[in-house]
């Protein structure tokens, strides 16, 4: 009976978020082109409830309550799923329904889709290199007025495969509303594909946690509203990571390398599990044969990369956006909090220190993770997948930018992690669920200012605490030689037949 109430609370909270999003002038929607506004049954329901008659301040307050309730209900879902009280069928059914619901809504929370589309148009329509040209170079382009101000004069910071995909999508859909739909449908397909792979992995590697693994990804508000709803390409990274681990579990390591290489060519994030996978390949080989073992994997990744990057290679930016990306700083990133604090106490003299220290800590964390995997190269896909999740978590929290959709990178592997990193991953996701109250400051100035204050002085310190816990747990594991995966799953070596029901740290 209790699980039914929890699922009912989740359904109610998701519907409330959807109704606020479907209201004309919603605080959840960025600037929308004509023909891309709310419509359909959810718009009708919002009108029936007279949400469209609320003052902007009232609608913004309702939006804050909606996302807070969604986060709380999802936390209850996670607890029930972890305790084995939710069925796989119920979780999958609600996850599918949530994805369909989101596709009935207009674009949510972010203007990044416009950047994707305009970079595709730079390549496909204007026949220029999006790693050299910027949207501002084409002010007459119909998409230019919708690109976020921060990105208007910025070249592409995404991988060449993503630029090729974006160019293909804008060729298929001429109108801006159709392009928005295309990117959101692609995100939904990637999310559902990831969900299917997560179910397969959990059945094989952690069968008693299958409902939890599926709920952590498929019922997560960050996935539904802030990733699928905003059409983000991070879901393709999640699909690449989950798919690669499934291939590792099937002993198809070369194909896993290909999957991670393709993910890295969408977004450089996937380079972290790719490098860690190569560490395991080398460590599994006898001494003297490690270079020979690595050669086909490195050759495949390099070949795929050169083939897709070839049309965009140039001398001005040979990194294809990576140097540009390193100059950006996100408003929720822990590194920003430390930079601002040091600037305040030193008169601006010490703010550069976090820009140096955080990348060094990230490299140190990745080195510890790589060493742990190298010491146990035959531990199985559970340990390796947990290592990838540790690496992606470290990148997310130590990087210069932290955004809600970044949580999706490691979410497919959440069920493999021990308590500390698992709680850090899910806790960060819950915090980021309530990090966006309004998308456009000019329409909801007071709510936007309150949102920024809440993010800077409540959420970021909370995330800093989670980061400290993550690094402390990693250091303790490195010193003691403990596995990176959950102890019960690590002992089982990833074989479902060896995992006793209810065993391990719950």
C-alpha positions, 0 to 999 in steps of 0.5 A: 500500500505504501508503495502505491502512495509513493508512486501516486505522489510521483505521478501527481508531482510530475503532472504538476510540473507538466501543467506549469510547463504547459501554461502560456508564459511558463517560467520553465520555458525559454524564449520560444519561436512562433508555433513552438508554444504549449498546446494539446491536452496539457495546455487545455488542462492548464487552462481548465485549472486557470493557471493561465490567469495567475500573475507571473509571481504566482505562476513562478511560485507554483513552479518552485513548489512543483519542482520541489515536490517532484524532487521529494517524490522522486526521493521516496521512489528511490527509497522504495525501489532500493528496499525492493518494494517497487516492481520492474513493470511499474517502474518501466511503465511510469518511465515510459509515460513520463517520456511521452508526457514530456514530449507533449510539452514545449521546450523546457529550461534551456536554449541549448537546442538553439545552439545545436541547431544554429551550429548545424546550420552553420555547417549545412546551410552556411557551409562554414566551419562551426569551430571557427564561425559563431552564430554572431557571424550570421545575424540574419539567420532565423535562429540567431535571435533565440541563441543564448547571449552567452553562446552567440559569439562562441564557436561549437564546444561539442564533438564533431559527431554531434555537429554532423547530427545537428547538420542532418537534423536541420536539413530534415526540418526547415522550420525552427519548431520542427528542429526543436521537435527533432532534437527533443525526439532524439533526446527521448530516443536516447533516454529510452535506449539507455533505459533499455540497456540499464534494464539489461545491465541490472538483470545481468549484474545486479538483479536484485536492484533492477527496479532501483536502477531503472527508477534512478534513470527513467523516473528521474525529474532531471532526466525527464524535464531537464534533459529530455525536455530540453533536448540535451545531447548528454543523453547520447553520452549516457547511452554510449556509456551504458552501451559500452558497459553492456558490450564489456559484459558481453566480452566485446571490448573492441566494440565497447571502445567504439561506443565510447569513442562515438560518445566522446565525439558527441561530447568530450565527457565520454573520454573519461570512461574511454581512457579508463577502459583502455587502462583495463585493456592494458592491465589485463594483458601480460607485461610486454604485450600491453602495447600490442593489446592497446593498439587495435583499441587506440587505432579504432578510436583514433580512426573513428575520430579522424574520420568524423573530425576531418571536415572540421580540422583547422589550425586555429582551433585544433582542439575543436572547441576544447580550449574554448570550453575550458574558459567557461564557468558555471554558476553552480560549479563548486570551483566558482564558489571557491574562486569567489570566496578567495577573491573576496578575502584577497582582493582578487589576488587568489581567485586563480588558485581554484582554476589550477587546483580543481583540475589537478584534483580531478587528474589526481582522482582519475589517477586513483580510479585508474590505479584501482582498476589496473590493480584488479583488471579481472574483477569484472564489469561491475568493478569497471562500470563503477570505476567509470561512474566514479570518473564521471562523477569526479568530472561533473563535480570538479569541472568548471561547469555544473548543470542538471543534465550532467547528472545523466552521464553516470546515472546508468551505472548508479546501482553499481556504486557503493553508498557514498558515491551513489548518494553523492550522484543521486543527491546532486541530481535531487539538488539540481532538480530544484536549481532552475525555477525560471529560464528567462530573467526579463520575464520573472526578474524577482524569481530569477534573482531568488533562484540565483541566490538559492543556487549560490548560497544553498545548493552549491555549498550542499554540492561542495559537501557532497564533493568532499564526501566523494573525495574522502571516500575515494581516498580511503578506498585507494589507501585500503585497496577496497573495490570501487563497486558496491562490496556485495556486487564486487564480491560477486564479480558481476555474475547474477547467479552469485549475487545472494538476494538482499546481500550487500550494502542496501 
